[in-house]
Each structure stands twice: as structure tokens, then as C-alpha cells.
Amino acid sequence: MHFEVLVEDASGKIVLDRILEAILGPEGEKHTYRVHAYKGIGRLPRDLKGSTDPSKRILLDRLPNILAGYGKSLPKGKAAVIVVVDLDDRSCTEFKHELKSALERCDPAPEVLFRIAVEEIESWLLGDPDAVKAAYPGAKESVLSGYRQDSICGTWEKLADALVQGGAQALKKQGWVQIGRKKCEWAEKIAPFLGVDRNRSKSFQVFRDGLRRLAG
């Protein structure tokens, strides 16, 4: 089976590259996969036609056109699209409905698995505190143990509070470019230690189990 995996940013790609191998095995051994990172999540066009500028590489802005293209190009029964996005502060039920509406406009439609990280993909890192501590032995235990899994609480900020001197407030003063760099650094260092079968994040478990079903 071949998987085309779409994720909204660079740090998400780093995490997914690692956990896809952990779930499916090395690329090309039984399955093939490509992870495509975008430059932000954006929003689905109201008319679901995806007419925004493709050069900006904003995931949801382009999603209707991307799915339509895959519907025409991917071989039936041999390939699937995995779309991984952050919930942020959206309603999960409404967001899933919006995503499925974009797919329903495709003719033909590709096989697609939509998966939502609650609240952000950093929740998948926090879902394995042993991995966080293996990568960062000095991580603040009080912050890790006080995090309520998959809660809407400012997830990346929680991780920053555990790992960064001065916490999220100090990091925010450095601006969004530095925040993005830190997110990529956390992903690079923590992802190799993630245990896919011990992760506490329910949204990660739903992603993992759905991918395994597709992989047969």
C-alpha cells in the first residue's frame, strides 16, 4: 500500500516521518509513503473549489484541489491519502464534517483518512512522557505530570514550559520564527524515542489504529 501523507507544518512532518516507520516499517519494505509538509493550516474555501494561490502552500486552502488530483491519479485499492491536522480551538465534530465535505466533492474520490491531533501535534509528543524525558533528561516533571492529555490548554506552550528556560512566555518574546524552530527541534529529538503502542494520546491512538487498518 502507498500512502500520501499531508501535514500542516515542518515539525509535523518530522514527527510523522518517524512514527510512520514505527507503525508501518521502513519505507519500501512492505509499504511506501511520502509526507508533504505545508506552510500552515489555513481554512477550507467556502465554495470548496480551492481556488487560492498554490504557491503559498497552505494546506486547507488547497485541500479540495489536492484531493481531486489524487482521486484521478492514485490507483484504487493500492493507495490512500492521510490528512493530519491540528484541532486548535475548533469543534472536532464540525471540523471533521468540513473535511469530509471537501472529499465528497471529488469525482472520483481517493481513499482518504482524516486524522486530527487534539489540540496540536505536540500532544502526541506529550503522550509519551518517557520519550520526552529520554530526549530531555532535564524536562520539568511537574509540568509533564500536570498536563491533561489531549486537553485544549495551549499544548505547545505546555511542552515549552517543560523544556525551555523561562517557559512559553520567554519563547513567545523571541517571535514565531523561533517558536517554529523550537517545535522542529523538539520533534527531531523526541520523535526517535516515541513508543507507538504506549502513547497516551487518544488522538494519536486513533491515527495509529486507522493507519494499521488501511495497511491491512
C-alpha positions in Angstrom: 0.0 0.0 0.0 1.2 3.5 -0.8 0.3 6.5 1.5 0.4 10.2 0.6 0.5 12.0 3.9 -0.3 15.7 4.2 0.6 17.7 7.3 0.4 21.4 8.0 3.9 22.2 9.0 7.6 21.2 9.2 7.6 19.9 12.8 4.6 17.7 12.0 6.5 16.2 9.1 9.4 15.3 11.4 7.1 13.5 13.8 5.2 11.7 11.1 8.3 10.5 9.2 9.4 8.8 12.5 6.1 7.3 13.6 5.1 6.1 10.1 8.3 4.0 10.1 7.5 2.8 13.6 3.9 1.8 12.6 4.4 0.5 9.0 8.1 -0.5 9.0 10.9 1.0 6.8 9.7 2.8 3.7 9.6 0.4 0.8 9.8 -2.8 2.8 6.0 -3.5 2.8 4.6 -0.1 2.2 5.6 3.2 0.6 4.8 6.6 1.9 5.6 10.3 1.3 5.0 13.0 3.8 4.2 16.5 2.5 4.6 19.5 4.8 2.7 22.7 4.2 3.3 26.2 5.5 0.2 26.4 7.7 -3.3 25.1 8.0 -5.4 27.9 6.6 -9.1 27.2 6.1 -11.2 25.4 3.6 -12.6 27.7 0.8 -16.3 28.4 1.3 -17.1 27.2 -2.2 -14.8 24.1 -1.7 -13.2 24.8 -5.0 -9.7 25.5 -3.6 -9.0 28.5 -5.9 -6.3 30.1 -3.7 -2.7 30.6 -4.7 -1.0 27.2 -4.8 2.5 28.7 -4.3 1.6 29.7 -0.8 1.3 26.0 0.2 -1.4 26.5 2.8 -3.0 23.0 3.5 -6.7 23.6 3.8 -6.8 26.3 1.3 -5.6 23.8 -1.3 -7.1 20.7 0.1 -10.1 20.4 -2.3 -7.8 20.6 -5.4 -5.3 18.3 -3.8 -7.9 15.6 -3.1 -9.4 15.9 -6.5 -6.0 15.4 -8.1 -5.3 12.4 -6.0 -8.7 11.0 -6.9 -7.6 11.0 -10.6 -4.0 9.8 -10.1 -3.9 7.3 -7.3 -4.6 3.6 -8.1 -7.8 2.3 -6.4 -7.2 -0.1 -3.6 -3.4 0.4 -3.7 -3.0 3.9 -2.3 -4.6 6.2 0.2 -4.3 9.8 1.4 -3.7 10.6 5.1 -4.5 14.2 6.2 -3.2 15.1 9.6 -4.2 18.5 11.0 -4.3 20.2 14.4 -7.7 20.8 16.1 -6.5 24.0 17.7 -9.7 25.6 19.2 -12.2 24.2 16.7 -15.1 21.9 17.3 -13.9 18.4 16.4 -17.3 17.2 15.1 -17.7 20.3 12.9 -14.2 20.2 11.6 -14.5 16.5 10.6 -17.7 17.3 8.8 -16.0 20.2 6.9 -13.1 17.9 5.9 -15.4 15.2 4.7 -17.4 17.7 2.7 -14.3 18.6 0.7 -13.8 14.9 -0.1 -17.5 14.4 -1.2 -17.0 17.0 -3.9 -14.3 14.8 -5.6 -15.3 12.6 -8.5 -13.6 10.2 -8.5 -12.7 10.4 -4.8 -9.4 8.9 -3.4 -9.4 6.8 -0.3 -8.7 9.3 2.5 -8.1 9.0 6.2 -8.6 12.3 8.1 -6.9 12.5 11.5 -7.0 15.3 13.9 -4.3 16.0 16.6 -6.0 17.3 19.7 -5.1 20.1 20.4 -1.8 20.1 18.5 0.6 17.5 17.3 2.8 18.3 20.3 0.1 16.4 22.3 1.4 13.3 20.5 4.9 14.1 21.9 3.5 14.7 25.4 1.5 11.4 25.1 4.8 9.6 25.7 6.5 11.4 28.7 9.2 8.7 28.8 10.2 9.8 25.3 10.3 13.4 26.3 12.5 12.6 29.3 14.8 10.4 27.2 15.3 13.3 24.8 15.4 16.0 27.5 16.5 14.5 30.9 16.1 17.9 32.5 12.4 18.2 31.5 10.3 19.5 34.3 8.4 16.6 35.8 5.8 18.8 37.4 4.8 20.2 34.0 4.7 16.8 32.3 2.7 15.2 35.1 0.3 18.1 35.3 -0.6 18.0 31.6 -4.1 16.6 30.9 -3.8 14.5 27.8 -5.4 15.9 24.6 -6.8 18.9 26.5 -7.4 22.3 24.9 -4.8 24.1 27.1 -2.1 25.6 24.8 -0.3 22.3 24.1 3.0 23.6 22.6 3.1 26.1 25.5 3.0 23.2 27.9 5.9 21.5 26.2 7.8 24.8 26.2 7.2 25.2 29.9 8.7 21.7 30.5 11.7 22.2 28.2 12.6 25.8 27.8 14.3 28.1 30.4 11.6 30.7 31.2 8.9 28.5 29.5 6.5 29.6 26.8 6.4 33.2 27.9 10.2 33.6 27.3 9.9 31.8 23.9 7.0 34.0 22.7 9.1 37.0 23.2 11.5 35.7 20.6 8.8 35.6 17.9 7.1 33.0 15.8 10.2 32.1 13.7 12.0 30.9 16.8 8.9 29.1 18.1 8.8 27.2 14.8 12.4 26.3 15.1 11.9 25.1 18.6 9.0 22.9 17.6 11.2 21.3 14.9 13.9 20.8 17.5 11.5 19.1 19.9 10.2 16.9 17.1 13.7 15.9 15.9 14.9 15.0 19.4 11.7 13.4 20.9 10.2 11.5 17.9 13.0 8.8 17.8 12.1 7.8 21.3 8.3 7.6 20.8 6.7 4.3 21.6 3.7 4.0 19.3 2.0 1.3 21.5 2.4 3.2 24.8 1.3 6.6 23.7 -1.4 8.0 25.9 -2.8 10.4 23.4 -6.3 9.2 22.3 -6.0 11.2 19.0 -2.6 9.5 18.3 -4.2 6.1 19.0 -7.0 6.8 16.6 -4.4 7.8 14.0 -2.3 4.7 14.6 -5.2 2.3 14.5 -6.7 3.8 11.4 -3.4 3.6 9.6 -2.9 0.0 10.6 -6.4 -0.9 9.3 -5.6 0.7 6.0 -2.3 -1.1 5.8 -4.1 -4.4 6.3 
